[in-house]
Amino acid sequence: MSLRRRLLLAFYSGALLAVLIGVLAVYFIVMPSFFDMEDDAARSEVTRVEMAFMQTLTMLHGRSRDWAESQTVQALVAGDDTARPVPPGLESLGGPGLDQVVVIDQHGESHWLLASTVDEVALETLYADYQERFCYPFWGVTLFGGQPYLFSMEQVGECGAVLFAQRLDATMAQELSGITGLPVQLSASSGDLPRGVIVHRLDRGVLSGEFAVRDYNGAPVMRGSVLIDRGVYARGLRSIVWIAVSLLLVAGSIVTLVHMYVGKTVFKRLEALHGTVQRIAQGGNLDLHVRVPGNDELSMLGADFNRMVDSIKDTQRSFAEASERADAANRAKSLFLANMSHEIRTPMTAIIGYSELLENPNLATEERQRYLSVVQQNGDALMALISDVLDLSRIEAGQLRVERQPCQLPVLMKEVLYSHSLKASEKGIDLTLEYLTPVPATLITDPFRLKQILSNLIGNAIKFTDEGSVSVKLRWEEGLQSALHVDVRDTGIGVAEHALPRLFEPFSQVDDSHTRRYGGSGLGLAIARQLARSLNGDIIADSVAGHGSSFRFYIQAMAAENSPRVMPRDALATEVRSQQVPAVQLGGRVLLVEDNEVNRLLVQRILNRAGIEVVEAEHGQQAVDIILKDNRFDLVIMDMQMPVMDGYVAAGAIRDAGYQGAVLALTANVMSDDRRRCLDAGCDDFLGKPVRANKLLAACSRLISGQASSTV
């Protein structure tokens, strides 16, 4: 065999071996990441199905609650023999999909109004648990006749109940599939099922994410599964194949070019190639190209080199653009952190400074009250900033919840304007409200979110207006999809047209100088737009730099049934209700469990001023020891994050110790999951920190009086 062939064989063999090793290395390094991505995707889809479960259960609870308010049902529970056995409106209140409707009267007797399976034993067990919960409404999953059902038991009267149940079967699986867009299957479980999501990789190119459906006591009753296409894994395999093919092509080309280099005496053209490469390497000028005459492998090598240089030049340009974007993002992050630091430190400076001034025992009463007012106002500003950040995080996580309830629209509008009138007066700005059309007296929407949108837009307009006016114009659009339209106009500094798209981006302001002059975190408009969209609406901004801005938003809403239309003049004459909370005087004996001495002293002083006797405990174990010795307390106020024994464990322990009174959870964790966890641990109500005195006393009054009535 000639040397040329031996060299060619050696080059190709070495290249093939290198490609194989490289492909194997890439496979063992990259593919585990694709498996992890598959597992994460399966868990994410199962989470969507579980959220659909919770949505279905929430709707069932709402339907049972509406039905429990029926006068006919209340009469049937009260033992009224003249009440109809089947209250009217079962079809409208129950609706399609219900399998069980049971009314339990005040004597504990059950009336099955709708039943696919009558299981008195299961109903008696469920009613006994309902009584153990002090006839507090609860819902979840249970078994009737050996079949799993979603149920909701709602209180009627003192301890009567109405039960709605919907069977977990193939029909429910189809409903969940319709909600999530995923193939959901529900099947009977055999034995105990582990918690969490179990991922199986099936032979037919799909993943199966399995999860346990548990009853309200935590026992598994069904197995759920979601089939997911293994597209991620398939893309990974295709990527490996393309990498292998690309490596083979590149290696083959290099081997061929090297072999031709050593097989032919074309040194002049190689020197030309070398000279061009050397000039590029020394000067970094990627505009230079190799000129190799001829029509053979060396000329092809020159062309390939030229394409490589162009590709490198494009890559460098892409890297430069990516670097600019990264620098811009880094500047935006730094600016946001600086803004947040300023927004947090400003009220904290006032709080700390005026708190130190309050240490002076010689302060006059009027001056002390003014200092306390400053501390409280800055504390409220700090809480508002934290609430904005939390609202944005909930929106981005998809956890924002909207509640539809009646609200008095003219009253709400005046309350919002009155809350900003002082700031407008201080700046000498005219703040006006105008109704362009008659409006419903009562509107069905989320009043809290509507107030939040209005406050953000009006507050923003006042902040960026130094002279002139801020006008709020409102009109009602009647139709198949009724809508409320609001236009907030100002004569402020305005915004350049090219900067309008950035107005609704989180953590950004159009001009960095605005941040220093006007303050703010840059979250208000982003939150307002997301809230408007959650109410099936949107916000549109128009502005001219130096001539003011206009923010128009609308939300879809319904006028309450039989609600009259209020004319513009009458709407403006609406009186705003007082928000003052009357002083509370209570009695009773409370066990306060709090590890923080400052918080414990604050709550103890608030309760003592209301006439409540307070016994203190520094952690959960100490509270349990006190309850074991003396459980004659009207209420237990429990912090949930404590050393030695936290509030969740302590709440269950004092229940096991025989304490039957009310337990109020007091915690800084304010998400909906934290509230559910507190209630599941045995607490009766929940307050988030920091808590206002009037809210704390109102909760204590409600829980203490409720305990007294249940004891009687």
C-alpha positions in Angstrom: 0.0 0.0 0.0 1.3 3.4 -0.9 2.2 6.0 1.6 -0.5 8.3 0.2 -3.2 5.7 0.8 -1.8 4.8 4.3 -1.9 8.5 5.2 -5.4 8.8 3.8 -6.5 5.7 5.8 -4.8 6.9 9.0 -6.4 10.4 8.7 -9.9 9.1 8.1 -9.6 6.5 10.8 -8.4 9.1 13.3 -11.1 11.5 12.3 -13.9 8.8 12.6 -12.6 7.8 16.0 -12.6 11.4 17.2 -16.1 12.0 15.9 -17.4 8.9 17.7 -15.7 9.9 21.0 -17.1 13.4 20.6 -20.6 12.2 19.9 -20.6 9.8 22.8 -19.3 12.5 25.1 -22.0 14.9 23.9 -24.7 12.2 24.3 -23.7 11.4 27.9 -23.4 15.1 28.8 -26.4 16.5 27.0 -29.1 13.8 27.2 -29.5 13.9 31.0 -30.5 17.5 30.7 -33.2 16.5 28.2 -34.5 13.8 30.7 -34.6 16.5 33.4 -36.5 18.8 31.0 -39.0 16.0 30.3 -39.5 15.4 34.0 -40.0 19.1 34.6 -42.5 19.3 31.7 -44.4 16.3 33.1 -44.6 17.9 36.6 -45.7 21.2 35.1 -48.6 19.6 33.2 -49.7 17.6 36.2 -49.7 20.8 38.2 -52.1 22.3 35.6 -54.4 19.3 36.0 -54.3 19.7 39.8 -55.1 23.4 39.4 -58.0 22.3 37.2 -59.1 20.0 40.0 -59.1 22.9 42.4 -61.0 25.1 40.0 -63.7 22.4 39.6 -63.9 22.0 43.4 -64.1 25.8 43.9 -67.0 26.0 41.4 -68.7 23.1 43.2 -68.3 25.0 46.5 -69.7 28.2 45.1 -72.7 26.4 43.7 -73.4 24.6 47.1 -73.0 27.9 48.9 -75.5 29.7 46.6 -78.0 26.8 47.1 -77.5 26.9 50.9 -78.8 30.5 50.9 -82.1 29.4 49.4 -85.0 30.1 51.8 -86.6 26.7 50.9 -83.5 24.8 51.9 -83.2 26.8 55.1 -86.8 26.0 55.9 -86.3 22.3 55.2 -83.2 22.2 57.5 -85.2 24.0 60.2 -87.8 21.2 60.1 -90.6 23.1 58.3 -93.0 20.4 57.2 -94.6 22.8 54.7 -91.3 23.2 52.8 -91.3 21.5 49.4 -89.3 18.3 49.4 -87.4 19.4 46.3 -86.6 23.1 46.5 -87.1 25.0 43.3 -84.1 26.0 41.2 -82.2 22.7 41.6 -81.5 22.7 37.9 -80.2 26.3 37.9 -78.3 26.1 41.2 -77.0 22.7 40.7 -76.5 22.7 37.0 -75.2 19.8 34.9 -72.7 17.4 36.3 -74.1 17.0 39.8 -74.5 13.4 41.0 -75.4 13.9 44.7 -77.5 16.6 46.4 -78.3 16.0 50.1 -79.8 18.2 52.7 -79.2 17.4 56.4 -81.7 19.0 58.8 -81.1 20.2 62.3 -81.9 16.8 63.7 -79.2 15.1 61.6 -81.7 13.5 59.2 -80.6 13.3 55.6 -82.8 14.2 52.6 -81.4 12.8 49.3 -82.7 15.2 46.6 -80.4 13.8 43.9 -78.5 10.6 44.2 -76.7 8.2 41.8 -75.7 6.1 44.8 -77.3 6.3 48.3 -74.6 5.6 50.9 -75.9 6.6 54.4 -72.8 5.2 56.2 -70.5 7.4 54.2 -72.8 10.4 54.7 -73.0 9.8 58.4 -69.2 9.7 58.6 -68.9 12.9 56.6 -71.5 14.7 58.7 -69.7 13.5 61.9 -66.5 15.1 60.6 -68.5 18.2 59.7 -69.8 18.4 63.3 -66.2 18.0 64.7 -65.2 21.0 62.6 -67.9 23.0 64.5 -70.2 22.9 61.5 -67.7 24.9 59.5 -68.1 24.4 55.7 -65.5 22.1 54.1 -64.9 20.4 50.8 -62.6 17.9 49.1 -62.8 14.2 47.9 -64.7 11.4 49.6 -66.2 8.0 48.8 -69.9 7.2 48.3 -70.7 3.6 47.6 -67.0 2.9 47.1 -66.8 5.5 44.3 -64.8 8.8 44.7 -66.6 12.1 44.5 -65.7 15.8 44.7 -67.9 17.2 47.4 -68.7 20.5 49.1 -70.6 20.6 52.4 -72.0 24.1 53.2 -73.5 25.1 56.5 -77.3 25.9 56.7 -78.7 27.2 59.9 -76.9 26.3 63.2 -75.6 22.9 62.2 -77.6 21.8 59.2 -75.9 21.3 55.9 -76.3 20.9 52.2 -74.0 18.6 50.3 -73.1 18.8 46.6 -71.1 15.9 45.1 -69.8 15.2 41.6 -68.4 11.8 40.7 -64.7 11.4 39.7 -65.1 9.3 36.5 -64.4 9.3 32.8 -66.7 12.4 32.4 -64.7 14.3 35.0 -61.5 13.3 33.2 -62.9 14.7 30.0 -63.8 17.9 31.7 -60.3 18.2 33.0 -58.9 17.4 29.6 -61.1 20.2 28.2 -59.8 22.7 30.8 -56.1 21.8 30.4 -56.0 20.6 26.8 -54.2 17.5 28.0 -55.2 13.8 27.8 -56.2 13.1 31.4 -57.1 9.7 32.8 -58.5 8.8 36.2 -58.4 5.2 37.4 -58.8 3.3 40.7 -55.8 3.1 43.0 -54.3 -0.1 44.4 -52.6 0.4 47.7 -50.9 3.5 49.0 -49.6 5.9 46.4 -46.5 8.0 47.0 -46.8 11.8 47.1 -45.6 13.9 44.3 -45.5 13.1 40.6 -44.2 9.8 39.2 -42.9 10.0 35.6 -42.9 6.9 33.4 -41.4 6.8 29.9 -43.6 4.6 27.8 -42.5 2.6 24.7 -44.9 4.5 22.3 -42.9 7.7 22.6 -44.9 9.4 25.3 -44.4 10.3 29.0 -46.9 9.4 31.7 -47.1 11.7 34.7 -49.0 9.9 37.5 -50.3 11.5 40.7 -52.5 10.5 43.6 -56.0 11.9 44.1 -56.5 11.9 47.9 -59.6 12.3 50.0 -60.1 15.1 52.6 -58.3 12.9 55.2 -55.2 12.5 53.0 -55.9 8.9 52.0 -55.4 8.0 48.3 -58.6 7.1 46.5 -57.7 7.4 42.8 -54.7 7.5 40.5 -54.5 10.2 37.9 -52.3 10.3 34.8 -51.4 12.7 32.0 -49.9 11.6 28.7 -47.3 13.9 27.3 -45.5 13.7 24.0 -41.7 13.1 24.3 -40.9 15.9 21.9 -38.0 17.2 24.0 -36.3 13.8 23.9 -36.9 13.5 20.2 -35.4 16.9 19.6 -32.4 15.9 21.7 -31.8 12.8 19.6 -32.1 14.8 16.4 -29.6 17.3 17.8 -27.1 14.5 18.6 -27.5 13.1 15.1 -27.0 16.5 13.5 -23.9 17.1 15.7 -22.5 13.7 14.6 -23.2 14.4 10.9 -21.7 17.9 11.2 -18.6 16.6 12.9 -18.3 13.9 10.3 -18.6 16.4 7.5 -16.1 18.8 9.1 -13.7 16.1 9.9 -13.9 14.6 6.4 -13.3 18.0 4.8 -10.3 18.7 6.9 -8.8 15.2 6.3 -9.3 15.7 2.5 -7.7 19.1 2.5 -4.8 18.0 4.6 -4.2 15.0 2.4 -4.3 17.1 -0.7 -1.8 19.5 0.9 0.7 16.8 1.5 0.0 15.0 -1.8 0.6 17.9 -4.2 3.3 20.5 -4.6 1.3 23.6 -4.6 3.4 25.6 -2.2 2.9 29.0 -3.9 -0.9 28.9 -3.4 -0.3 27.6 0.2 2.0 30.5 0.8 -0.6 32.9 -0.5 -3.1 31.3 1.9 -0.7 31.4 4.7 0.1 35.1 4.0 -3.5 36.1 4.1 -4.2 34.2 7.3 -1.1 35.7 8.9 -2.3 39.3 8.0 -5.8 38.5 9.4 -4.2 37.1 12.6 -1.9 40.1 13.1 -4.3 42.9 12.2 -7.7 41.3 13.0 -9.1 42.6 9.7 -11.9 40.1 8.9 -12.6 42.0 5.6 -9.5 40.3 4.0 -10.2 37.3 1.8 -8.0 34.5 0.4 -7.3 34.6 -3.3 -6.2 31.1 -4.5 -6.4 30.7 -8.3 -7.5 27.4 -9.9 -10.4 25.1 -9.6 -9.2 22.4 -7.2 -9.2 21.4 -3.6 -6.9 24.3 -2.6 -9.2 26.9 -4.2 -12.1 25.2 -2.4 -10.1 25.5 0.8 -9.7 29.2 0.1 -13.4 29.7 -0.5 -14.2 27.7 2.7 -11.8 29.9 4.6 -13.5 33.0 3.3 -16.9 31.7 4.3 -15.4 30.9 7.8 -14.1 34.5 8.1 -17.5 35.9 7.1 -19.2 33.6 9.7 -16.7 34.7 12.4 -17.5 38.3 11.5 -21.2 37.7 11.7 -20.7 35.9 15.0 -18.7 38.7 16.4 -21.4 41.1 15.4 -24.0 38.9 17.1 -21.8 38.8 20.2 -21.5 42.5 20.2 -25.3 43.0 19.9 -25.9 40.4 22.6 -23.3 42.2 24.8 -25.1 45.5 24.3 -28.4 43.9 25.2 -26.9 42.3 28.3 -25.4 45.6 29.3 -28.7 47.3 28.8 -30.4 44.6 31.0 -27.7 45.0 33.6 -28.2 48.8 33.6 -32.0 48.3 34.0 -31.4 45.9 36.8 -28.9 48.3 38.5 -31.3 51.2 38.1 -34.2 49.2 39.5 -32.1 48.1 42.5 -31.1 51.7 43.0 -34.8 52.8 42.7 -35.9 50.1 45.1 -33.1 51.0 47.6 -34.2 54.7 47.4 -37.9 53.8 47.7 -37.3 51.6 50.7 -34.7 53.7 52.5 -36.7 56.9 52.1 -39.7 55.8 54.4 -37.3 53.8 56.6 -35.3 57.0 57.2 -38.4 58.8 58.3 -39.5 55.8 60.5 -36.1 55.4 62.2 -35.6 59.1 62.6 -39.0 60.0 64.0 -38.9 56.9 66.2 -35.7 58.3 67.7 -37.3 61.7 68.2 -40.2 60.0 70.0 -37.7 58.9 72.7 -37.6 62.4 74.0 -39.9 62.4 77.1 -40.3 66.2 76.9 -42.2 66.2 73.6 -45.5 68.0 73.6 -48.6 65.9 72.9 -49.3 67.6 69.6 -45.7 67.2 68.4 -45.7 63.5 69.5 -48.9 62.9 67.6 -47.4 64.5 64.5 -44.3 62.3 64.7 -46.5 59.2 65.2 -48.5 60.2 62.1 -45.3 60.5 60.1 -44.1 57.1 61.2 -47.5 55.5 60.3 -47.7 57.2 56.9 -44.2 56.1 55.9 -44.9 52.6 57.2 -48.0 52.5 54.9 -45.8 53.7 52.0 -43.4 50.9 52.6 -46.2 48.4 52.8 -47.6 49.7 49.5 -44.2 49.2 47.8 -43.9 45.7 49.1 -47.5 45.0 48.0 -46.6 46.2 44.5 -43.7 43.9 44.3 -45.8 41.0 45.6 -48.6 41.8 43.2 -46.2 41.7 40.2 -44.7 38.4 41.4 -48.2 36.9 41.7 -49.1 38.2 38.2 -45.9 36.8 36.6 -46.5 33.5 38.4 -50.1 33.3 37.2 -51.5 33.4 40.7 -53.6 36.6 40.5 -57.2 35.9 41.6 -60.1 38.1 40.6 -63.3 38.2 42.7 -66.6 39.4 41.2 -68.9 41.1 43.7 -71.3 44.0 43.8 -69.9 47.5 44.3 -71.3 51.0 44.4 -69.6 52.5 41.4 -70.3 56.3 42.1 -69.1 55.7 45.8 -66.0 53.9 44.6 -65.0 56.6 42.2 -65.4 59.3 44.8 -63.4 57.3 47.3 -60.5 57.0 44.9 -60.6 60.7 44.0 -60.9 61.8 47.6 -57.8 59.7 48.5 -55.8 61.7 45.9 -57.4 65.1 46.4 -55.0 66.2 49.2 -51.9 65.5 47.0 -53.5 67.3 44.1 -54.3 70.3 46.3 -50.8 70.5 47.6 -49.4 70.8 44.1 -52.2 73.2 43.0 -53.7 70.8 40.4 -57.4 70.6 39.6 -58.6 67.0 40.0 -62.0 66.5 38.4 -64.4 63.7 37.8 -66.9 63.7 34.9 -69.5 61.1 33.9 -70.2 61.1 30.2 -73.1 58.7 30.3 -75.5 57.3 33.0 -73.9 54.5 35.0 -75.3 51.6 36.9 -75.7 52.2 40.6 -74.3 48.7 41.4 -71.7 47.0 39.3 -70.5 43.4 39.4 -66.7 43.4 39.3 -63.6 43.2 41.5 -63.8 46.6 43.4 -60.3 46.1 45.0 -58.6 45.6 41.6 -60.6 48.4 40.0 -59.5 50.8 42.8 -55.9 49.6 42.4 -56.0 50.4 38.6 -57.6 53.9 39.2 -55.2 54.7 42.1 -52.1 53.8 40.0 -53.3 55.9 37.0 -54.5 58.9 38.9 -51.5 58.9 41.3 -49.1 58.6 38.3 -50.9 61.5 36.6 -50.6 63.7 39.7 -47.0 62.8 40.2 -45.9 63.8 36.7 -48.0 67.0 36.6 -46.6 70.2 38.1 -49.4 72.6 37.0 -52.7 72.4 35.2 -55.2 69.6 35.8 -55.9 65.9 36.0 -59.3 64.9 34.7 -61.1 61.5 35.1 -63.9 60.8 32.6 -66.1 57.8 32.8 -68.7 56.2 30.5 -70.7 53.0 30.6 -71.1 50.9 27.4 -74.2 48.6 27.4 -74.3 45.5 25.2 -73.6 41.8 25.0 -70.3 42.5 26.7 -70.9 45.5 28.9 -67.8 47.5 29.7 -66.7 50.4 31.9 -64.5 52.9 30.1 -62.3 55.4 32.0 -60.1 58.1 30.6 -57.4 59.7 32.8 -55.9 62.9 31.3 -53.2 65.2 32.6 -51.3 68.3 31.6 -48.0 67.0 32.8 -44.5 66.4 31.3 -45.8 63.8 28.8 -43.8 61.0 27.1 -42.1 60.9 23.7 -43.8 58.7 21.1 -40.8 56.4 20.8 -40.8 55.7 24.5 -44.5 54.8 24.8 -43.9 51.0 24.4 -41.7 51.0 27.5 -44.3 52.6 29.7 -45.8 49.2 30.7 -42.6 47.3 31.2 -41.9 46.3 34.8 -39.0 48.0 36.6 -38.5 50.6 34.0 -39.1 54.3 33.6 -39.0 56.3 30.4 -36.2 58.7 31.6 -33.7 57.8 34.3 -33.9 61.4 35.5 -37.6 61.0 36.3 -36.6 58.4 38.8 -34.5 60.8 40.7 -36.9 63.7 40.4 -40.3 62.0 40.9 -39.4 58.7 42.6 -41.2 55.5 42.2 -40.2 51.9 41.4 -41.6 51.7 37.9 -44.2 49.0 38.8 -47.5 50.9 38.9 -48.3 51.0 35.2 -47.2 47.4 34.6 -49.4 46.2 37.4 -52.3 48.3 36.3 -52.2 46.9 32.7 -52.1 43.3 34.0 -55.0 44.0 36.4 -57.0 45.4 33.6 -56.3 42.4 31.4 -57.3 40.1 34.3 -60.7 41.9 34.3 -61.0 41.2 30.5 -59.9 44.7 29.6 -56.7 46.7 28.7 -55.0 50.0 29.0 -53.9 52.3 26.1 -51.6 55.3 26.5 -51.3 58.4 24.3 -48.9 61.2 25.1 -46.9 64.1 23.6 -43.8 65.2 25.3 -44.4 68.4 27.2 -48.1 68.4 26.6 -49.5 65.8 28.9 -50.7 62.2 28.7 -53.9 60.2 28.4 -54.4 56.7 29.7 -57.6 55.0 28.6 -58.6 51.7 30.1 -61.7 49.6 30.0 -62.9 46.5 31.9 -65.7 44.1 31.2 -68.3 44.1 33.9 -72.1 43.6 34.5 -74.7 45.8 36.0 -76.3 44.2 39.0 -79.8 42.8 38.4 -82.4 45.5 38.6 -79.8 48.1 39.3 -81.0 51.6 38.4 -79.0 53.9 36.1 -77.6 57.0 37.9 -77.5 60.2 35.9 -74.1 62.0 35.8 -75.3 64.9 38.0 -76.7 62.4 40.6 -73.5 60.3 40.5 -71.4 63.3 41.3 -73.6 64.0 44.3 -73.1 60.6 45.8 -72.0 60.7 49.4 -68.9 58.7 50.5 -69.3 56.4 53.5 -67.1 56.9 56.5 -64.4 54.3 56.8 -63.8 54.8 60.5 -63.8 51.7 62.6 -65.5 52.1 66.0 -63.6 51.5 69.2 -63.8 47.8 70.3 -64.2 46.8 74.0 -64.0 43.0 74.6 -63.5 40.7 77.4 -62.1 37.2 77.8 -58.9 35.4 78.2 -56.4 34.9 75.4 -53.2 32.8 75.0 -50.6 34.8 72.9 -47.9 32.6 71.4 -45.2 34.7 69.8 -41.4 34.3 69.9 -40.6 38.0 69.0 -40.7 40.1 72.2 -41.5 43.3 70.4 -44.4 41.8 68.5 -45.6 40.1 71.6 -45.6 43.4 73.6 -47.5 45.1 70.8 -50.3 42.6 70.6 -50.5 42.3 74.4 -50.9 46.1 74.7 -53.6 46.2 72.0 -55.6 43.4 73.6 -55.2 44.8 77.1 -56.6 48.1 76.0 -59.7 46.2 74.8 -60.2 44.6 78.2 -58.7 41.2 77.3 -56.6 39.2 79.8 -53.4 37.9 78.0 -51.2 34.9 78.9 -48.0 34.8 76.9 -45.9 32.0 75.5 -42.6 32.3 73.7 -42.9 29.2 71.4 -45.2 26.4 70.5 -44.0 23.9 73.1 -44.6 26.3 75.9 -48.1 27.0 74.6 -48.8 23.2 74.6 -47.6 22.9 78.2 -49.9 25.8 79.3 -52.9 24.3 77.5 -52.3 20.9 79.2 -52.4 22.6 82.6 -55.2 25.1 81.9 -57.2 25.2 78.7 -59.8 27.8 79.8 -58.9 30.3 77.1 -61.4 32.0 74.8 -58.9 32.4 72.0 -55.3 31.3 71.1 -53.3 33.8 68.9 -50.5 31.8 67.3 -47.5 32.9 65.4 -46.6 30.2 62.8 -42.8 30.7 62.5 -41.2 30.0 65.9 -38.2 28.1 67.3 -38.5 24.9 69.3 -42.0 24.1 67.9 -43.6 26.1 65.1 -47.2 27.2 65.0 -48.3 24.5 62.6 -47.2 21.7 64.9 -48.4 23.5 68.0 -51.9 24.1 66.6 -52.3 20.4 66.0 -50.9 19.6 69.4 -53.2 21.8 71.4 -56.2 20.4 69.4 -55.0 16.9 70.4 -54.7 18.2 74.0 -58.4 18.8 74.1 -58.5 22.6 73.4 -61.9 23.4 71.7 -61.6 27.1 71.5 -60.7 29.3 68.5 -57.2 29.6 67.1 -56.1 32.7 65.2 -53.0 32.4 63.0 -50.8 35.5 62.9 -48.0 35.2 60.3 -45.9 37.2 57.8 -46.5 34.6 55.1 -49.6 35.9 53.3 -49.9 33.8 50.2 -53.0 31.7 49.6 -51.1 28.5 50.1 -49.9 29.7 53.5 -53.5 30.5 54.5 -54.6 27.0 53.5 -51.8 25.5 55.4 -52.8 27.4 58.6 -56.4 26.3 58.3 -55.4 22.7 57.7 -53.2 22.8 60.8 -56.3 23.5 62.9 -56.5 27.3 62.9 -59.9 29.0 62.6 -58.8 32.3 60.9 -55.7 34.0 59.5 -54.2 37.4 59.7 -51.1 38.6 57.8 -48.4 40.7 59.4 -48.1 43.6 59.9 -51.6 43.6 61.3 -53.5 46.8 62.2 -55.1 47.0 65.7 -58.6 47.4 64.4 -58.3 44.3 62.2 -56.8 42.3 65.1 -59.6 43.4 67.5 -62.3 42.7 64.9 -61.0 39.2 64.4 -60.7 38.6 68.1 -64.3 39.8 68.6 -65.6 37.6 65.9 -63.8 34.5 67.1 -64.4 35.0 70.8 -68.2 35.6 70.3 -68.3 32.6 68.0 -66.7 30.4 70.6 -69.1 31.6 73.2 -72.2 30.8 71.1 -70.9 27.4 70.2 -70.3 26.6 73.9 -73.8 27.6 74.8 
